[in-house]
Amino acid sequence: MEDAATTNAGKDREDQFLITAIEEAYKAVEIGDGRPFGAVIVRNDEIVAICHNMVLRNTDPSAHAEITAIREACLKLNQVQLSDCEIYCSCEPCPMCLTAIHFSNIKKLVYGARAEAAVAVGFDSIIADALSNTGFYEKLNLEIKKADGSVAEMAEQVFENTKDKFKIRTQVSIV
């Protein structure tokens, strides 16, 4: 059984990696690379990759923060299986990113903001809808943790603080 000091040390460690991911989310918007999402991949308490959304910079709709971080970590470590790594994301990953996390065998996912925080400022609700009430998380062989406290609040604020710096594509209805 873990004592309080061990539990707090683990939370402080996770919070620091999440803060780095949140800072990276702001960077994505500030330099014009993409939307406010950041990700950090860690192995043995060392950061392997720090990335942000690069959809605009790369003209690539798949260049989400998590995907770019996985690509960078795989190249750096010269392996496709990241089973000894953890990923820290500023926001709950979309289905594409969650699947990439699963396929790369990352052992742990910690995220700051819920997908609904992105939806609240105009991001497509399909991301949140695709994961809600599906049991998708339960099917993954992955430890998934939602941050709480001040770090979770910081992650939620990213969207509100950056929403005026980018435009969200409006949805087109097909009739």
Secondary structure, DSSP 8 states (H G I E B T S, - for coil): ---HHHHHHHHHHHHHHHHHHHHHHHHHHHTTSSSS-EEEEEETTEEEEEEE--HHHHT-TT--HHHHHHHHHHHHHT-S--TTEEEEEEE---HHHHHHHHHTT-SEEEEEE-HHHHHHTT--THHHHHHTTS-TGGGSSSEEEE--HHHHHHHHHHHHHHGGGS---------
